Amino acid sequence: MKLAGLLSTRGRLLLVISGVAFLGGCSQDKFADLREFMAHAGSAGHQPLESLPPVKPQEIFSYEPGEMPDPFKPRNLKPAKGGGAFQPDLSRPKEVLEQFPLDGLSMVGTLLKGGQIYALVRTPENTLYRVRKGDHMGHNFGIVVGISDTAIELRETVQDGVGDWTESKAILALQEQK
């Protein structure tokens, strides 16, 4: 089959018009304004740049410490050995609940047996322990100083940056059951 036989008169006319429009669009110069700008851009001439101001020499400063300590060397602080009035007994054997941090332990209840009140403490391993006044808990030499229905009161002994031992209070509150 021939191409002329496939296209009707209307189709041929449409093909000819679109071809002429396509060729007409290609011949138009779209970049005339750009070419004109480039031709005139360099003709205005260059203005000379101002020279930079001269660099002023800086005054050299020499640090003379005299009797002052050198700020670029670490201080030679030696921690006191066993300072402070609250030094814990480091030679006593550790109790089971001292291997856990205090925030990993939770009070889950109390128990009254023989007139003595005990607190029930759950470890992160989900083991339950009975605690009474005088027992030790936590990493900071915590000793139980009081037990109520809602909390365990502890006295912790910690060493500060210079080696002195200080006491602080901690509370382990009763946890709600899930």
PEURFEN-V501482 format. One record per backbone hydrogen bond with DSSP energy under -0.5 kcal/mol. NH is the residue of the N-H (numbers start at 1). CO is the residue of the C=O. E is the energy in kcal/mol with one decimal. If there is no record, write none. Layout:
NH & CO & E
NH & CO & E
This chain:
6 & 2 & -0.9
6 & 3 & -0.5
7 & 3 & -1.5
12 & 8 & -2.2
13 & 9 & -2.2
14 & 10 & -2.2
15 & 11 & -2.1
16 & 12 & -2.2
17 & 13 & -2.4
18 & 14 & -2.2
19 & 15 & -1.8
20 & 16 & -2.1
21 & 17 & -2.3
22 & 18 & -2.1
23 & 19 & -2.3
24 & 20 & -2.3
25 & 21 & -2.0
26 & 22 & -1.4
27 & 23 & -1.1
28 & 24 & -0.7
30 & 28 & -0.9
32 & 29 & -0.6
35 & 31 & -2.2
36 & 32 & -2.2
37 & 33 & -2.1
38 & 34 & -2.3
39 & 35 & -1.8
40 & 36 & -1.6
41 & 37 & -1.7
42 & 38 & -0.7
44 & 40 & -0.6
45 & 42 & -0.8
62 & 60 & -0.5
63 & 61 & -0.5
64 & 62 & -0.5
65 & 63 & -0.6
68 & 65 & -2.4
73 & 70 & -1.3
77 & 75 & -1.3
78 & 76 & -0.5
79 & 77 & -0.5
80 & 162 & -3.1
82 & 80 & -0.9
83 & 163 & -0.6
86 & 165 & -0.6
87 & 84 & -0.6
90 & 88 & -1.1
92 & 89 & -0.7
98 & 95 & -1.5
99 & 96 & -1.4
100 & 97 & -0.8
104 & 101 & -1.7
105 & 101 & -0.5
105 & 102 & -1.1
106 & 122 & -2.0
107 & 173 & -0.9
108 & 120 & -3.0
109 & 120 & -1.0
111 & 118 & -2.7
113 & 111 & -0.6
113 & 116 & -2.7
116 & 113 & -1.6
118 & 111 & -3.4
119 & 131 & -2.9
120 & 109 & -3.2
121 & 119 & -0.6
121 & 129 & -3.0
122 & 106 & -3.2
123 & 127 & -2.4
126 & 123 & -1.9
129 & 121 & -2.9
131 & 119 & -2.9
131 & 129 & -0.5
134 & 144 & -2.3
135 & 132 & -2.1
137 & 142 & -2.2
138 & 97 & -2.1
142 & 137 & -0.9
143 & 155 & -1.8
144 & 135 & -3.1
145 & 153 & -2.7
146 & 153 & -1.4
148 & 151 & -2.7
152 & 172 & -2.2
153 & 146 & -3.0
154 & 170 & -3.3
155 & 143 & -2.1
156 & 154 & -0.5
156 & 168 & -3.3
157 & 140 & -2.3
158 & 166 & -2.6
160 & 164 & -2.9
163 & 160 & -1.5
165 & 83 & -1.7
166 & 158 & -2.9
168 & 156 & -2.4
170 & 154 & -2.3
172 & 152 & -2.8
173 & 171 & -0.7
174 & 150 & -3.1
175 & 107 & -3.1
